[in-house]
Amino acid sequence: MEGCLTLKSTLQVLPMCHRITKWQDASVSGFNSTVFSIDGENITLPCKNVVYQDCSSTTWIYNNENHDNVIELVGHGKVKTEKKNRTSRLSVGSNCSLNIHKVKAKDAGNYTCQQFLHEGGDKTGVDYSVHLTVLKIHPSLKQTEIQSARTVTLYCSLHSQYTQCDDLVRTERLRLSWVNETGADLQNTPTVTISHLSECNISLTVELQDQDNKREWRCQLTKGKEIQTSVCLGTGWTGRMLM
């Protein structure tokens, strides 16, 4: 595994520390693909029902678990500029895939690639749906509050939006865990407490010690024994130790 970079006197989320973002085809939850991503990275959602290779037939739509808020993101190969709050980070990639720049937790949900041969015409062929999940980690303390002898809680959450996350985890046999630099599960100790708040939310409470300076803490999502994605956060400080 690559290590997290750590800035002095800061606590920093570092999504680049270990990027494995994956998608799996023929998801048992009813989607054609499920993409596992982490907050802040650039991802690509595949479209596998393309008719016109110039993407002029391709439309991308999005909806979340409410199922009543369908948003057209791309129409006939072009990003919808009138919905900038959702489309400013989007672009159409090769094979009419959908690129999302610096993905956020709110981007999680169902993305459907559809084909329309003519503007205003009927849909043709079968939809191709992609379920995007986003793994995010955040600390209880501000960057300037990180020091030895302070207690910090790190929260790691999996965002689904389209289906109930707990149902997704059980159906897909997913597991969230905190792991060390070698990939082994962290265990509770006198200074480290792991809490499973739900199937999709786990926390790590640490009483920071001198040896935790420039250390990484990693939250990992696995399916069976296979890593789907992970995100880590590094702690570091300088100056006098708080007593």
GISUL-V477816 format. One record per backbone hydrogen bond with DSSP energy under -1.0 kcal/mol. CO is the residue of the C=O (numbers start at 1). NH is the residue of the N-H. If there is no record, write none. Layout:
CO,NH
CO,NH
This chain:
7,10
10,236
12,234
14,17
22,36
24,34
27,30
32,26
33,131
34,24
35,133
37,135
38,41
41,103
43,100
45,98
52,55
55,58
57,116
58,77
59,114
60,73
60,74
61,112
62,71
63,110
64,67
71,62
73,80
74,60
75,78
78,75
80,83
83,86
83,87
84,88
87,90
89,101
91,99
93,96
94,97
97,93
98,45
99,91
100,43
103,40
104,107
105,108
109,132
110,63
111,130
112,61
113,128
114,59
115,124
118,121
128,113
129,33
130,111
131,35
132,109
133,37
134,159
135,39
136,157
138,155
142,145
143,146
147,150
150,208
152,206
153,140
154,204
155,138
156,202
157,136
159,134
160,162
161,65
164,168
165,169
166,170
167,171
168,172
169,174
173,224
175,222
177,220
178,186
179,218
180,183
184,180
191,207
192,189
193,205
195,203
200,158
201,197
201,198
202,156
203,195
204,154
205,193
206,152
208,149
209,212
210,213
212,215
215,235
217,233
218,179
219,231
220,177
221,228
221,229
222,175
223,226
226,223
229,221
231,219
232,14
233,217
234,12
235,214
235,215
